[in-house]
Amino acid sequence: MKELRIPEPSAKQWQFLRERHRYVCFGGARGGGKSWAVRVKAVLLCERYPGITTCIIRKTYPELRANHIKQLREMLRCDSRTEALADYNDSNKTITFPNGSTILFRYLETEKDEGRFQGTEVDVLFLDEATQHPEQRFDILKACVRGVNQFPKRIYLTCNPGGEGHGWVKRLFIDRNFKEGEDPEDYTFIQSLVTDNYALMKEQPDYIKQLEALPPKRREAWLYGNWNIFEGQFFEEFRVEPDLVAAEDAGVEASAEQLRAEHRWTHVIEPFAPDPNWKIYRSFDWGYHRPFSCAWWAVDYEGVVYRILEFYGCSETPNEGLKWVPHKVFAEISRYEKEHPWLKGKHINGVADPAIWDGQYGESVAETASKYGLYFDKGDHERIAGWMQMHYRLAFDENGFAMMYVFSNCKAFIRTIPLLQYDEHKAEDLDTDGEDHAADESRYLCMARPIKPRMSPRPSAYTESAMYKYLGIEEKDIMRAKLPPRMEIVNGTDN
């Protein structure tokens, strides 16, 4: 009798192997044993349920071969004439079990590859490294999980923070922010860190030291599974929730609720009615196939800007526009300004992308806006300078206050800003393939109200000293040096 021997899984791997939710996301850090769990789960399902079809997907074929095909061929002894537990067909990249169940191996890197999935039907799909894929690609794959047999249809995902699909994976499995039609009961997340992978810790005890030695952002994502900051993130200083670590480092002991109420170490705050005498600005970035973005800002007496309202023209698919013509867009913006109590009757200063003045093919977008009483100044299109102005405003001072805040009702800004990444070819610029429309119109606003960078607080002499860094001596235990009295020269007369 042929036997398949599987090493003892870790506690988190056991949880994954037993999981029966429709959508299961596993991982969230490097070294958590994700790929091993995928292979074992696929094999156990195929052995247990005759005639089912499973599919393992990676972004490229070399990744698929290196991470799954090679290991599964060895595990199932596919190349043995007498001990094989399953057959591998290299031409169609399929493992077939004696009971008729199969494991398909597929890669998905480009839009052209997406077309190969039309007509594909599987019972179970494994999307390995899911954050490498955009959400629309995930939607295509979901449609492939169907069939007339009675086996429950499931999708298993593995991932690390960061990458093109960071946003939708975080939305579904970390933030659990569901859209209409998405049932929260269908989704579950199992976090597995390197410390949960006993086998790796035994084989490579130095691996955790390698992760600890990484640059801070990469270490936060790969070692600790931090979904709020990752390598390549453009606006890493942006905080939806208060930065409790920064507050603690500054000697402030307060809850997230207290800090949010005080507008400290966070950028997202609860809405309030702006002071009637504050100046109001409107920033605008045009889009048809891509989203348009319009925002209203209040500027207080100290020059702090508050994003109080926004109108974002996006379909249910991220970075897909509503395809509204300019007349429809500006009619709605005009209605906002006539009806909303924060805007009604106000003088509003407009600033927009200079491209809206292009009238090469007829009436320009700016001309259309003027017919609705909406006027704009041309925004300064210097990208690097504009991004630096946003960085300056998002920076916290030593007391945790910023020069830019965002009301919690501005969902597009809050969703898209954390996902933007650096351009691989322009060191200080933003990758324009991202959903950058709210960022662009915010940049125009910042360039219309430029500020100087605030000086970082002077580092503590104690925390920079060897006694703190290397000896761990408490500051209270350090004896202060006695300074000799100053020599004073006194002008006077001898007695």
C-alpha positions in Angstrom: 0.0 0.0 0.0 1.4 3.4 -1.0 1.6 5.9 1.8 1.8 9.7 1.9 3.7 11.0 4.9 3.2 14.7 5.9 5.2 16.4 8.6 3.3 17.8 11.6 1.8 21.2 10.7 2.2 24.2 13.0 -0.9 25.4 14.9 -1.6 28.0 12.3 -1.1 25.6 9.4 -3.5 23.2 11.2 -6.1 26.0 11.4 -5.7 26.6 7.6 -6.0 23.0 6.7 -9.2 22.7 8.7 -10.7 26.0 7.5 -14.0 25.8 5.6 -14.9 29.4 4.9 -15.6 30.3 1.3 -12.7 32.8 1.2 -9.7 32.1 3.5 -6.6 34.4 3.6 -3.5 32.9 5.2 -0.2 34.5 6.1 0.5 38.2 6.4 4.3 37.9 6.9 7.4 36.2 5.6 8.2 32.6 6.7 4.8 31.7 8.0 4.7 28.4 6.0 2.1 29.5 3.5 3.2 27.7 0.4 3.6 24.4 2.3 0.1 24.8 3.6 -1.3 25.4 0.1 0.4 22.3 -1.3 -0.7 20.0 1.5 -4.3 21.4 1.5 -4.6 20.8 -2.3 -3.3 17.2 -2.0 -5.5 16.3 1.0 -8.6 17.7 -0.7 -7.9 15.7 -3.9 -7.2 12.5 -2.0 -10.4 12.9 0.1 -12.9 14.0 -2.6 -12.8 12.0 -5.9 -13.2 13.9 -9.2 -12.7 17.5 -7.9 -10.6 20.1 -9.7 -8.2 22.3 -7.8 -6.0 25.1 -9.2 -2.8 26.7 -7.8 -2.0 30.1 -9.2 1.2 32.2 -9.0 2.0 35.4 -11.0 4.7 33.8 -13.2 5.5 30.3 -14.4 9.0 30.3 -12.9 7.5 31.1 -9.5 4.9 28.4 -10.0 7.6 25.8 -10.9 10.0 26.8 -8.1 7.4 27.1 -5.3 4.8 24.3 -6.1 5.4 22.1 -9.1 8.8 20.8 -8.1 7.8 20.1 -4.5 4.5 18.4 -5.3 6.1 16.2 -7.9 8.5 15.1 -5.1 5.8 14.7 -2.5 3.6 12.6 -4.7 6.6 10.8 -6.2 5.2 11.5 -9.7 8.4 10.5 -11.5 8.5 7.0 -9.9 7.3 4.1 -11.9 6.3 2.0 -8.9 5.7 4.4 -6.0 3.8 7.3 -7.7 0.8 8.6 -5.9 -0.3 10.7 -8.9 0.7 11.5 -12.4 2.2 14.8 -13.7 1.6 16.0 -17.2 4.1 18.7 -18.1 2.4 19.7 -21.4 -0.8 20.9 -19.6 0.8 21.4 -16.2 -1.6 19.1 -14.4 -1.3 16.5 -11.6 -3.9 13.8 -11.8 -4.8 11.4 -8.9 -6.1 7.8 -9.3 -9.5 8.9 -8.1 -9.9 11.4 -10.9 -9.1 14.6 -8.9 -6.7 17.1 -10.4 -4.4 20.0 -9.5 -4.0 22.5 -12.2 -1.0 24.9 -12.2 -1.6 28.3 -13.8 0.2 31.6 -13.9 -1.4 35.0 -14.2 0.8 38.1 -14.9 -0.9 40.2 -17.6 -4.3 41.0 -19.0 -3.5 38.6 -21.9 -3.1 35.8 -19.3 -6.6 36.7 -17.9 -8.2 35.6 -21.2 -6.9 32.1 -20.7 -9.2 31.7 -17.7 -12.4 32.1 -19.7 -14.3 28.9 -19.5 -12.2 27.5 -16.7 -14.1 25.7 -13.9 -12.6 24.6 -10.6 -13.9 23.6 -7.3 -11.1 25.0 -5.2 -8.7 27.8 -6.2 -5.4 28.7 -4.4 -4.1 32.2 -5.2 -0.6 32.2 -3.8 0.8 35.7 -3.1 -2.6 37.4 -3.7 -1.3 40.9 -3.1 0.6 40.8 -6.4 -2.7 41.0 -8.2 -5.3 43.8 -8.7 -8.8 43.4 -7.5 -10.3 43.0 -11.0 -8.1 40.0 -11.5 -9.5 38.5 -8.3 -13.0 39.1 -9.6 -12.1 37.1 -12.8 -10.8 34.2 -10.7 -13.9 34.1 -8.5 -16.0 33.5 -11.5 -14.0 30.4 -12.3 -14.9 28.7 -9.0 -18.1 27.0 -10.0 -19.5 23.7 -11.1 -22.5 21.3 -10.9 -21.0 18.9 -8.3 -21.9 19.1 -4.7 -18.4 19.9 -3.4 -18.4 23.4 -1.6 -16.6 26.0 -3.8 -13.7 27.7 -2.0 -10.9 30.2 -2.6 -7.7 30.2 -0.5 -5.3 33.1 -0.6 -1.8 33.6 0.8 0.0 36.9 0.9 2.3 39.4 2.6 1.5 43.1 3.1 2.5 45.4 0.2 2.1 45.0 -3.5 -0.4 46.0 -6.1 -3.3 44.2 -4.4 -2.5 45.3 -0.9 -5.6 47.5 -0.8 -8.3 45.0 -1.6 -6.8 42.2 0.5 -6.6 44.6 3.5 -10.2 45.8 2.9 -11.6 42.3 2.8 -9.6 40.4 5.4 -8.0 42.9 7.7 -10.4 45.9 7.9 -13.4 43.8 7.0 -14.9 46.7 5.1 -17.4 44.9 2.8 -19.4 46.2 -0.2 -22.9 45.4 -1.0 -23.2 41.7 -2.0 -20.2 40.6 0.1 -21.2 38.5 3.0 -18.8 39.0 6.0 -19.5 35.4 7.1 -17.7 34.2 3.9 -14.3 35.7 4.8 -11.7 34.8 7.4 -8.0 35.7 8.0 -5.4 33.5 9.6 -2.2 35.4 10.5 0.9 33.3 10.5 4.2 34.9 11.4 7.7 33.4 11.1 7.6 32.6 14.8 4.6 30.3 14.1 6.6 28.2 11.7 8.3 25.7 14.0 9.9 23.8 11.2 11.6 26.9 9.7 12.7 28.1 13.2 14.4 24.7 13.7 16.0 24.5 10.3 17.0 28.1 10.0 17.2 29.6 13.5 19.0 32.7 12.0 16.1 33.5 9.6 14.4 35.7 12.2 17.6 37.6 12.6 17.7 38.2 8.9 14.2 39.7 9.1 15.1 41.8 12.1 18.0 43.3 10.2 15.8 44.6 7.3 15.0 48.3 6.8 12.2 49.4 9.2 9.3 49.4 6.7 10.1 46.1 5.2 10.7 44.6 8.7 7.3 45.9 9.9 5.6 44.1 7.0 7.7 40.9 6.6 8.4 40.2 10.3 5.4 41.6 12.2 2.8 41.5 9.4 2.0 45.2 9.7 -0.6 46.1 7.1 -0.4 49.9 7.7 3.1 50.4 6.4 5.0 48.6 3.7 8.1 48.9 1.5 7.5 51.4 -1.4 4.6 53.2 0.3 4.7 56.8 -0.8 2.8 58.5 2.0 4.1 56.3 4.9 3.5 59.1 7.4 -0.3 59.2 6.8 -2.2 57.8 9.8 -5.8 56.7 9.7 -5.5 55.7 13.3 -3.4 57.5 15.9 0.2 56.5 16.0 0.4 55.3 19.6 4.1 54.4 19.3 5.0 57.9 18.4 2.8 59.3 21.2 4.5 57.0 23.7 7.9 58.0 22.4 7.0 61.6 23.1 6.0 60.7 26.7 2.2 60.9 26.1 0.0 58.3 27.6 -3.4 58.4 26.0 -5.8 56.1 24.3 -6.5 56.2 20.5 -9.9 57.9 21.2 -8.2 60.6 23.3 -5.6 61.3 20.6 -8.2 61.4 17.9 -10.3 63.8 19.8 -7.3 66.0 20.4 -6.2 65.8 16.7 -2.8 64.4 17.7 -0.7 61.8 15.9 -3.5 61.1 13.4 -4.7 62.7 10.2 -8.3 61.3 10.1 -10.6 63.1 12.5 -14.4 63.3 13.0 -16.2 66.0 11.0 -17.1 69.3 12.6 -18.7 72.5 11.2 -15.8 74.8 10.1 -15.5 78.3 11.5 -17.6 80.6 9.3 -14.6 82.9 8.7 -12.2 80.1 7.5 -11.3 80.3 3.9 -12.8 77.5 1.7 -10.9 76.0 -1.3 -12.0 73.6 -4.0 -9.4 71.3 -5.6 -10.2 69.3 -8.8 -8.7 66.6 -10.9 -10.6 65.7 -14.1 -11.2 62.1 -15.2 -13.6 60.2 -17.5 -12.2 56.7 -18.0 -10.4 57.1 -14.7 -12.1 58.7 -11.6 -12.5 62.5 -11.3 -11.8 63.9 -7.8 -13.2 67.1 -6.3 -12.5 68.1 -2.7 -13.4 71.0 -0.5 -10.9 72.3 2.1 -11.3 74.7 5.1 -8.2 76.6 6.1 -8.0 77.8 9.7 -6.3 80.9 11.1 -3.0 79.1 11.5 -2.9 77.8 7.9 -3.9 74.2 8.8 -6.0 72.7 6.0 -9.0 70.4 6.6 -10.4 68.2 3.9 -14.0 68.5 4.8 -15.9 67.1 1.8 -15.2 65.2 -1.4 -16.9 64.1 -4.5 -15.1 61.2 -6.1 -16.2 59.8 -9.5 -15.4 56.1 -9.2 -17.3 53.0 -10.1 -17.5 50.0 -7.9 -14.2 48.9 -9.4 -11.1 50.7 -8.0 -9.5 53.3 -10.4 -12.4 53.0 -12.9 -14.2 56.2 -13.7 -18.0 56.8 -14.0 -17.6 58.1 -17.6 -19.6 61.2 -16.8 -19.4 64.1 -19.3 -18.2 67.4 -17.9 -21.7 69.0 -17.8 -22.9 66.2 -15.5 -19.9 66.5 -13.2 -20.1 70.2 -12.8 -23.8 70.3 -12.4 -23.4 68.0 -9.4 -20.5 70.0 -8.0 -22.6 73.2 -8.3 -25.5 71.6 -6.5 -23.1 70.6 -3.6 -22.0 74.2 -3.3 -25.5 75.6 -3.3 -27.0 73.2 -0.9 -24.4 72.0 1.6 -24.4 74.2 4.8 -20.6 74.3 5.0 -20.4 75.6 1.4 -23.7 77.5 0.8 -23.1 81.2 0.2 -19.3 80.9 0.6 -16.7 82.4 -1.6 -14.8 79.3 -2.8 -11.3 79.5 -4.3 -10.8 76.8 -7.0 -7.6 75.2 -8.1 -7.3 72.4 -10.7 -5.1 70.4 -13.1 -3.9 72.8 -15.8 -4.9 70.2 -18.4 -8.6 71.2 -18.0 -7.9 74.4 -20.0 -6.9 72.3 -23.1 -9.5 73.3 -25.8 -7.8 71.6 -28.7 -10.8 69.5 -29.5 -13.5 72.0 -28.7 -14.8 73.5 -25.5 -12.4 72.9 -22.6 -13.4 71.3 -19.3 -12.6 74.6 -17.6 -15.0 76.5 -19.9 -17.7 74.0 -19.2 -17.2 74.5 -15.4 -17.5 78.3 -15.8 -21.0 77.8 -17.2 -22.0 76.5 -13.8 -20.3 79.3 -11.9 -17.3 77.2 -11.0 -13.9 78.9 -11.6 -10.5 77.6 -11.0 -6.9 78.8 -11.0 -4.4 76.7 -12.8 -2.7 74.4 -10.3 1.1 74.3 -10.1 2.0 71.1 -11.9 5.4 70.6 -10.4 5.1 67.1 -9.1 8.1 66.7 -6.8 7.6 70.1 -5.2 3.9 69.3 -4.8 4.5 65.9 -3.2 7.0 67.6 -0.8 4.3 70.1 0.2 2.0 67.2 1.1 4.8 65.5 3.1 5.4 68.8 4.9 1.7 69.1 5.9 1.4 65.5 6.9 4.4 65.6 9.2 3.6 65.7 12.9 5.4 68.3 15.2 6.8 67.3 18.6 3.3 67.5 20.1 1.7 65.3 17.5 -0.1 68.0 15.5 -0.1 68.1 11.6 -0.8 70.8 9.1 -3.3 68.7 7.2 -6.4 66.8 8.5 -9.0 64.7 6.7 -12.6 64.3 7.9 -13.6 60.7 8.2 -16.4 61.1 5.6 -13.7 61.6 2.9 -13.5 57.9 2.1 -11.7 58.1 -1.3 -8.7 60.0 0.2 -8.6 57.6 3.1 -8.7 54.5 0.9 -6.3 55.6 -1.9 -3.6 57.6 -0.2 -2.1 54.7 1.8 -1.9 52.5 -1.3 0.2 54.8 -3.5 3.7 53.7 -4.1 7.0 55.2 -5.4 7.8 55.1 -9.1 10.4 52.5 -9.8 12.2 54.8 -12.3 11.8 58.2 -10.7 13.1 58.1 -7.1 11.1 61.0 -5.6 7.9 60.7 -7.7 4.7 58.7 -7.3 3.8 55.7 -9.5 1.1 57.1 -11.8 -0.3 53.6 -12.4 -1.8 53.8 -8.9 -5.2 55.4 -8.1 -3.7 58.9 -7.6 -6.6 61.2 -8.4 -7.3 62.4 -4.9 -3.6 62.8 -4.3 -3.2 64.9 -7.5 -6.0 67.4 -6.5 -4.6 67.5 -3.0 -1.2 68.4 -4.4 -2.7 71.3 -6.3 -4.3 72.6 -3.1 -1.0 72.3 -1.2 0.9 74.1 -3.9 -1.7 76.9 -3.7 -1.0 77.2 0.1 2.7 76.3 0.3 4.4 76.1 3.7 8.0 75.7 4.8 9.1 72.3 6.3 8.9 72.3 10.1 12.1 71.5 11.9 12.2 68.1 13.6 12.6 68.3 17.3 16.2 68.1 18.6 17.0 64.5 19.6 17.3 63.8 23.3 20.9 63.8 24.5 20.0 60.8 26.7 18.5 58.6 24.0 21.5 59.4 21.7 24.0 58.5 24.4 25.9 55.2 24.8 24.4 54.8 28.3 20.9 54.4 26.7 21.8 52.6 23.5 24.3 50.0 24.8 24.1 49.9 28.6 20.4 50.4 29.2 20.9 52.8 32.1 17.8 54.6 33.1 17.9 58.4 32.7 16.9 58.9 36.4 20.0 56.9 37.5 22.5 59.1 35.7 24.4 61.4 38.0 24.6 64.9 36.5 28.0 66.4 36.1 28.7 69.3 38.4 29.7 72.4 36.5 32.3 74.7 38.0 31.0 78.2 38.8 31.4 80.6 35.9 34.2 83.2 36.2 32.6 86.6 36.4 34.3 89.9 35.7 33.0 92.7 37.8 33.7 96.3 37.1 34.1 98.3 40.3 36.5 100.2 42.5 38.8 98.9 45.2 37.7 99.7 48.8 
